[in-house]
Amino acid sequence: MSSWGEGTSPQTVEDLLGGALMAKLDRLDVLSRKIFSGKVHGERRSRRRGQSIDFADYRPYSAGDDLRFVDWNIYARLETLFLKLFLEEEDLSLAIAIDTSPSMDWGGPNKLGFCKRLAMALGYIGLANQHRVSLYGFDGEGVKPLTSLRGRRRTREMAKWLLELEAGEPGGMDASMRSIALGRRGRGVLVVLSDFLDPEGYDTGLRYITGGGDDVFCIQALAPDELDPASRGLSGDVRLRDMETGAHCEITVTPGLLRSYRERLDRYCTGLREWCSRRGIGHLTIGTDVDMEVLLVEYLRRQGLLQ
């Protein structure tokens, strides 16, 4: 049994995404609340007319038009060239940003390990539906990207990248979110996986990614140790170390102290949720002990991220 606050991260592809879960994910898709203007024909229906399989209308032929889209049956009857128009399927971009600051490498189950598994599941859903998938690991050292993946054949590449992702330096949300926002090409769905416990706060960083047209969704992952320390055996005289700053603090754990801690944590999480809600950002706070299938099939469908 792991000691208080300790947990392990996934070590194999099977740890990230087992075959049984993968089969269930094949029935899910990423949901966007907006109509996006992509650069290639993907799987997202738009109001524009282009070259997908769904017929929309006709227009007269003009010199230089692609003859493959001429309706020759109409030409045989009317001796006039008409071009078939189709509803265009637009490219959906799915970006997943994973916080790798030191506070994420903690908890039982481990927060970073949990977010790797969640990122793998969301990324697989995107790849299975032919969306363009990008992943970003971020901390105080900057952003580590894996961009523009498409198709199931990229699943193992994504898994390898996630398995090699490690905790880095403290902080970095502000600069990292700015870097991700500036580097985004196209618009789509952007999911941020973090505990949002950056000492410098989350508001400045999140503002950078809300102005580019993406549907932004924040998933706050907290370990059971953080949500209810008493249930995990924290009591008596203890010496705590801040995972972000390295500072130590000696305390005596009492029922009153635990009650005060839970109240402050509730206020903090509520503040994040309300901040996101005011700006049209999706939000979910979840414990790392929740079953991944339940999270994906029930919680995230209810929240409108998946369908």
FENQUIZI-V585422 format. One record per residue. N is the residue number from 1. RES is the residue in one letter. SS is DSSP state (2 for helix, 1 for strand, 0 for the rest). PSI is psi as a letter, one per 30 degrees, with the letter a starting at -180 (* if undefined). D_CENTER is the distance of its C-alpha to the mean C-alpha in Angstrom with 2 decimals. Layout:
n:N res:RES ss:SS psi:PSI d_center:D_CENTER
n:N res:RES ss:SS psi:PSI d_center:D_CENTER
This chain:
n:1 res:M ss:0 psi:k d_center:30.36
n:2 res:S ss:0 psi:k d_center:28.10
n:3 res:S ss:0 psi:l d_center:29.50
n:4 res:W ss:0 psi:k d_center:28.01
n:5 res:G ss:0 psi:g d_center:24.69
n:6 res:E ss:0 psi:k d_center:24.41
n:7 res:G ss:0 psi:l d_center:22.14
n:8 res:T ss:0 psi:l d_center:21.24
n:9 res:S ss:0 psi:l d_center:18.24
n:10 res:P ss:0 psi:k d_center:17.92
n:11 res:Q ss:0 psi:f d_center:20.78
n:12 res:T ss:0 psi:l d_center:20.69
n:13 res:V ss:2 psi:e d_center:18.71
n:14 res:E ss:2 psi:e d_center:20.06
n:15 res:D ss:2 psi:e d_center:18.69
n:16 res:L ss:2 psi:e d_center:15.11
n:17 res:L ss:0 psi:j d_center:15.62
n:18 res:G ss:0 psi:l d_center:19.09
n:19 res:G ss:2 psi:e d_center:20.91
n:20 res:A ss:2 psi:e d_center:21.30
n:21 res:L ss:2 psi:e d_center:17.63
n:22 res:M ss:2 psi:e d_center:17.07
n:23 res:A ss:2 psi:e d_center:19.85
n:24 res:K ss:2 psi:e d_center:18.29
n:25 res:L ss:2 psi:f d_center:14.97
n:26 res:D ss:0 psi:f d_center:17.24
n:27 res:R ss:0 psi:g d_center:17.99
n:28 res:L ss:0 psi:l d_center:14.54
n:29 res:D ss:0 psi:l d_center:12.88
n:30 res:V ss:1 psi:k d_center:10.04
n:31 res:L ss:0 psi:k d_center:11.86
n:32 res:S ss:0 psi:k d_center:12.44
n:33 res:R ss:0 psi:g d_center:15.03
n:34 res:K ss:0 psi:l d_center:16.63
n:35 res:I ss:0 psi:k d_center:18.73
n:36 res:F ss:0 psi:k d_center:17.60
n:37 res:S ss:0 psi:j d_center:20.07
n:38 res:G ss:0 psi:l d_center:19.12
n:39 res:K ss:0 psi:f d_center:21.39
n:40 res:V ss:0 psi:l d_center:21.76
n:41 res:H ss:1 psi:j d_center:22.32
n:42 res:G ss:1 psi:b d_center:19.28
n:43 res:E ss:1 psi:g d_center:18.52
n:44 res:R ss:1 psi:j d_center:17.88
n:45 res:R ss:1 psi:k d_center:21.19
n:46 res:S ss:1 psi:l d_center:22.54
n:47 res:R ss:1 psi:f d_center:25.84
n:48 res:R ss:1 psi:l d_center:27.07
n:49 res:R ss:1 psi:k d_center:29.51
n:50 res:G ss:1 psi:b d_center:29.14
n:51 res:Q ss:0 psi:h d_center:29.54
n:52 res:S ss:0 psi:a d_center:27.67
n:53 res:I ss:0 psi:f d_center:29.62
n:54 res:D ss:1 psi:j d_center:30.09
n:55 res:F ss:1 psi:k d_center:33.36
n:56 res:A ss:1 psi:e d_center:33.57
n:57 res:D ss:1 psi:a d_center:36.93
n:58 res:Y ss:1 psi:l d_center:39.64
n:59 res:R ss:1 psi:l d_center:40.91
n:60 res:P ss:1 psi:k d_center:44.00
n:61 res:Y ss:0 psi:k d_center:43.81
n:62 res:S ss:0 psi:k d_center:43.94
n:63 res:A ss:0 psi:k d_center:45.17
n:64 res:G ss:0 psi:f d_center:42.44
n:65 res:D ss:0 psi:l d_center:40.20
n:66 res:D ss:0 psi:j d_center:38.91
n:67 res:L ss:2 psi:f d_center:41.66
n:68 res:R ss:2 psi:f d_center:39.31
n:69 res:F ss:2 psi:g d_center:38.30
n:70 res:V ss:1 psi:k d_center:41.91
n:71 res:D ss:0 psi:j d_center:43.04
n:72 res:W ss:2 psi:f d_center:46.26
n:73 res:N ss:2 psi:e d_center:47.39
n:74 res:I ss:2 psi:e d_center:47.69
n:75 res:Y ss:2 psi:e d_center:49.46
n:76 res:A ss:2 psi:e d_center:51.94
n:77 res:R ss:2 psi:e d_center:52.82
n:78 res:L ss:2 psi:f d_center:52.74
n:79 res:E ss:0 psi:h d_center:53.14
n:80 res:T ss:0 psi:k d_center:50.36
n:81 res:L ss:0 psi:k d_center:47.04
n:82 res:F ss:1 psi:k d_center:43.91
n:83 res:L ss:1 psi:k d_center:40.30
n:84 res:K ss:1 psi:k d_center:37.79
n:85 res:L ss:1 psi:k d_center:34.63
n:86 res:F ss:1 psi:l d_center:31.33
n:87 res:L ss:1 psi:k d_center:28.18
n:88 res:E ss:1 psi:k d_center:25.68
n:89 res:E ss:1 psi:k d_center:22.36
n:90 res:E ss:1 psi:l d_center:19.86
n:91 res:D ss:0 psi:k d_center:17.09
n:92 res:L ss:0 psi:k d_center:13.50
n:93 res:S ss:1 psi:k d_center:11.14
n:94 res:L ss:1 psi:j d_center:7.48
n:95 res:A ss:1 psi:k d_center:6.12
n:96 res:I ss:1 psi:j d_center:3.75
n:97 res:A ss:1 psi:k d_center:6.11
n:98 res:I ss:1 psi:k d_center:7.78
n:99 res:D ss:1 psi:k d_center:10.87
n:100 res:T ss:0 psi:g d_center:13.89
n:101 res:S ss:0 psi:l d_center:16.62
n:102 res:P ss:2 psi:e d_center:19.44
n:103 res:S ss:2 psi:f d_center:18.70
n:104 res:M ss:2 psi:f d_center:15.66
n:105 res:D ss:0 psi:i d_center:18.18
n:106 res:W ss:0 psi:l d_center:20.00
n:107 res:G ss:0 psi:l d_center:20.52
n:108 res:G ss:0 psi:j d_center:21.52
n:109 res:P ss:0 psi:k d_center:19.19
n:110 res:N ss:0 psi:k d_center:17.76
n:111 res:K ss:2 psi:e d_center:14.61
n:112 res:L ss:2 psi:e d_center:13.46
n:113 res:G ss:2 psi:e d_center:14.45
n:114 res:F ss:2 psi:e d_center:12.58
n:115 res:C ss:2 psi:e d_center:9.20
n:116 res:K ss:2 psi:e d_center:10.34
n:117 res:R ss:2 psi:e d_center:11.17
n:118 res:L ss:2 psi:e d_center:8.05
n:119 res:A ss:2 psi:e d_center:6.22
n:120 res:M ss:2 psi:e d_center:9.52
n:121 res:A ss:2 psi:e d_center:9.63
n:122 res:L ss:2 psi:e d_center:6.67
n:123 res:G ss:2 psi:e d_center:8.00
n:124 res:Y ss:2 psi:e d_center:11.37
n:125 res:I ss:2 psi:e d_center:11.06
n:126 res:G ss:2 psi:e d_center:10.35
n:127 res:L ss:2 psi:e d_center:13.23
n:128 res:A ss:2 psi:f d_center:15.43
n:129 res:N ss:0 psi:g d_center:15.35
n:130 res:Q ss:0 psi:g d_center:16.19
n:131 res:H ss:0 psi:l d_center:13.33
n:132 res:R ss:1 psi:j d_center:12.90
n:133 res:V ss:1 psi:k d_center:9.98
n:134 res:S ss:1 psi:k d_center:9.56
n:135 res:L ss:1 psi:k d_center:8.37
n:136 res:Y ss:1 psi:k d_center:9.69
n:137 res:G ss:1 psi:k d_center:11.33
n:138 res:F ss:1 psi:k d_center:13.04
n:139 res:D ss:1 psi:a d_center:16.09
n:140 res:G ss:0 psi:f d_center:19.60
n:141 res:E ss:0 psi:f d_center:20.51
n:142 res:G ss:1 psi:a d_center:18.04
n:143 res:V ss:1 psi:k d_center:15.17
n:144 res:K ss:1 psi:j d_center:15.08
n:145 res:P ss:1 psi:l d_center:13.63
n:146 res:L ss:1 psi:j d_center:13.43
n:147 res:T ss:1 psi:l d_center:13.46
n:148 res:S ss:1 psi:h d_center:14.60
n:149 res:L ss:1 psi:k d_center:14.45
n:150 res:R ss:0 psi:k d_center:15.79
n:151 res:G ss:0 psi:l d_center:17.42
n:152 res:R ss:2 psi:f d_center:17.73
n:153 res:R ss:2 psi:f d_center:19.99
n:154 res:R ss:2 psi:g d_center:17.23
n:155 res:T ss:2 psi:e d_center:15.77
n:156 res:R ss:2 psi:e d_center:18.09
n:157 res:E ss:2 psi:e d_center:17.42
n:158 res:M ss:2 psi:e d_center:13.70
n:159 res:A ss:2 psi:e d_center:14.90
n:160 res:K ss:2 psi:e d_center:17.55
n:161 res:W ss:2 psi:e d_center:15.38
n:162 res:L ss:2 psi:e d_center:13.25
n:163 res:L ss:2 psi:e d_center:16.61
n:164 res:E ss:2 psi:f d_center:18.09
n:165 res:L ss:0 psi:k d_center:15.52
n:166 res:E ss:0 psi:l d_center:17.56
n:167 res:A ss:0 psi:k d_center:17.83
n:168 res:G ss:0 psi:b d_center:19.48
n:169 res:E ss:0 psi:l d_center:21.11
n:170 res:P ss:0 psi:l d_center:20.82
n:171 res:G ss:0 psi:a d_center:19.16
n:172 res:G ss:0 psi:f d_center:17.80
n:173 res:M ss:2 psi:e d_center:15.17
n:174 res:D ss:2 psi:e d_center:17.46
n:175 res:A ss:2 psi:e d_center:18.37
n:176 res:S ss:2 psi:e d_center:15.05
n:177 res:M ss:2 psi:e d_center:13.33
n:178 res:R ss:2 psi:e d_center:16.53
n:179 res:S ss:2 psi:e d_center:16.46
n:180 res:I ss:2 psi:e d_center:13.01
n:181 res:A ss:2 psi:e d_center:14.23
n:182 res:L ss:2 psi:f d_center:17.54
n:183 res:G ss:2 psi:f d_center:16.36
n:184 res:R ss:0 psi:k d_center:14.24
n:185 res:R ss:0 psi:k d_center:16.39
n:186 res:G ss:0 psi:l d_center:16.07
n:187 res:R ss:0 psi:l d_center:13.87
n:188 res:G ss:1 psi:b d_center:11.12
n:189 res:V ss:1 psi:k d_center:7.73
n:190 res:L ss:1 psi:j d_center:5.74
n:191 res:V ss:1 psi:k d_center:2.83
n:192 res:V ss:1 psi:k d_center:5.13
n:193 res:L ss:1 psi:j d_center:6.17
n:194 res:S ss:1 psi:l d_center:9.92
n:195 res:D ss:0 psi:f d_center:13.28
n:196 res:F ss:0 psi:h d_center:14.06
n:197 res:L ss:0 psi:g d_center:17.53
n:198 res:D ss:0 psi:k d_center:18.26
n:199 res:P ss:0 psi:f d_center:22.06
n:200 res:E ss:0 psi:f d_center:21.84
n:201 res:G ss:0 psi:l d_center:19.59
n:202 res:Y ss:0 psi:f d_center:16.31
n:203 res:D ss:2 psi:e d_center:17.80
n:204 res:T ss:2 psi:e d_center:18.86
n:205 res:G ss:2 psi:e d_center:15.64
n:206 res:L ss:2 psi:f d_center:13.64
n:207 res:R ss:2 psi:e d_center:16.58
n:208 res:Y ss:2 psi:e d_center:16.14
n:209 res:I ss:2 psi:g d_center:12.89
n:210 res:T ss:2 psi:f d_center:14.24
n:211 res:G ss:0 psi:g d_center:17.19
n:212 res:G ss:0 psi:g d_center:16.04
n:213 res:G ss:0 psi:f d_center:15.51
n:214 res:D ss:0 psi:k d_center:11.76
n:215 res:D ss:1 psi:j d_center:10.49
n:216 res:V ss:1 psi:k d_center:8.54
n:217 res:F ss:1 psi:k d_center:6.92
n:218 res:C ss:1 psi:k d_center:7.57
n:219 res:I ss:1 psi:j d_center:7.69
n:220 res:Q ss:1 psi:j d_center:10.91
n:221 res:A ss:1 psi:k d_center:11.99
n:222 res:L ss:1 psi:k d_center:15.78
n:223 res:A ss:0 psi:l d_center:18.34
n:224 res:P ss:2 psi:e d_center:21.30
n:225 res:D ss:2 psi:e d_center:23.49
n:226 res:E ss:2 psi:e d_center:22.04
n:227 res:L ss:2 psi:e d_center:21.98
n:228 res:D ss:0 psi:i d_center:25.57
n:229 res:P ss:2 psi:e d_center:27.39
n:230 res:A ss:2 psi:e d_center:30.65
n:231 res:S ss:2 psi:f d_center:29.41
n:232 res:R ss:2 psi:g d_center:28.58
n:233 res:G ss:0 psi:g d_center:32.09
n:234 res:L ss:0 psi:k d_center:31.90
n:235 res:S ss:0 psi:l d_center:35.41
n:236 res:G ss:1 psi:a d_center:38.42
n:237 res:D ss:1 psi:k d_center:38.65
n:238 res:V ss:1 psi:l d_center:35.53
n:239 res:R ss:1 psi:j d_center:34.49
n:240 res:L ss:1 psi:k d_center:30.86
n:241 res:R ss:1 psi:k d_center:29.07
n:242 res:D ss:0 psi:k d_center:26.28
n:243 res:M ss:0 psi:f d_center:23.57
n:244 res:E ss:0 psi:e d_center:22.73
n:245 res:T ss:0 psi:f d_center:26.29
n:246 res:G ss:0 psi:f d_center:28.36
n:247 res:A ss:0 psi:k d_center:30.71
n:248 res:H ss:1 psi:l d_center:32.59
n:249 res:C ss:1 psi:k d_center:33.74
n:250 res:E ss:1 psi:k d_center:36.34
n:251 res:I ss:1 psi:l d_center:36.27
n:252 res:T ss:1 psi:j d_center:38.03
n:253 res:V ss:1 psi:j d_center:35.74
n:254 res:T ss:0 psi:l d_center:37.44
n:255 res:P ss:2 psi:e d_center:36.48
n:256 res:G ss:2 psi:e d_center:36.66
n:257 res:L ss:2 psi:e d_center:34.37
n:258 res:L ss:2 psi:e d_center:31.76
n:259 res:R ss:2 psi:e d_center:32.13
n:260 res:S ss:2 psi:e d_center:31.72
n:261 res:Y ss:2 psi:e d_center:28.59
n:262 res:R ss:2 psi:e d_center:26.95
n:263 res:E ss:2 psi:e d_center:28.00
n:264 res:R ss:2 psi:e d_center:26.53
n:265 res:L ss:2 psi:e d_center:23.19
n:266 res:D ss:2 psi:e d_center:23.19
n:267 res:R ss:2 psi:e d_center:24.09
n:268 res:Y ss:2 psi:e d_center:21.35
n:269 res:C ss:2 psi:e d_center:18.58
n:270 res:T ss:2 psi:e d_center:20.37
n:271 res:G ss:2 psi:e d_center:20.60
n:272 res:L ss:2 psi:e d_center:16.88
n:273 res:R ss:2 psi:e d_center:16.40
n:274 res:E ss:2 psi:e d_center:19.32
n:275 res:W ss:2 psi:e d_center:18.34
n:276 res:C ss:2 psi:e d_center:15.05
n:277 res:S ss:2 psi:e d_center:17.10
n:278 res:R ss:2 psi:f d_center:19.74
n:279 res:R ss:0 psi:g d_center:17.50
n:280 res:G ss:0 psi:g d_center:15.80
n:281 res:I ss:0 psi:k d_center:12.38
n:282 res:G ss:1 psi:k d_center:10.87
n:283 res:H ss:1 psi:k d_center:11.12
n:284 res:L ss:1 psi:k d_center:11.54
n:285 res:T ss:1 psi:k d_center:13.43
n:286 res:I ss:1 psi:k d_center:13.74
n:287 res:G ss:1 psi:k d_center:16.14
n:288 res:T ss:0 psi:f d_center:15.43
n:289 res:D ss:0 psi:g d_center:18.36
n:290 res:V ss:0 psi:k d_center:16.89
n:291 res:D ss:0 psi:k d_center:17.20
n:292 res:M ss:2 psi:e d_center:14.08
n:293 res:E ss:2 psi:e d_center:15.66
n:294 res:V ss:2 psi:e d_center:16.46
n:295 res:L ss:2 psi:e d_center:12.98
n:296 res:L ss:2 psi:e d_center:11.67
n:297 res:V ss:2 psi:e d_center:14.97
n:298 res:E ss:2 psi:d d_center:16.14
n:299 res:Y ss:2 psi:e d_center:13.98
n:300 res:L ss:2 psi:f d_center:10.90
n:301 res:R ss:2 psi:e d_center:13.55
n:302 res:R ss:2 psi:e d_center:15.62
n:303 res:Q ss:0 psi:f d_center:13.06
n:304 res:G ss:0 psi:g d_center:12.76
n:305 res:L ss:0 psi:e d_center:9.18
n:306 res:L ss:1 psi:l d_center:10.90
n:307 res:Q ss:0 psi:* d_center:14.57
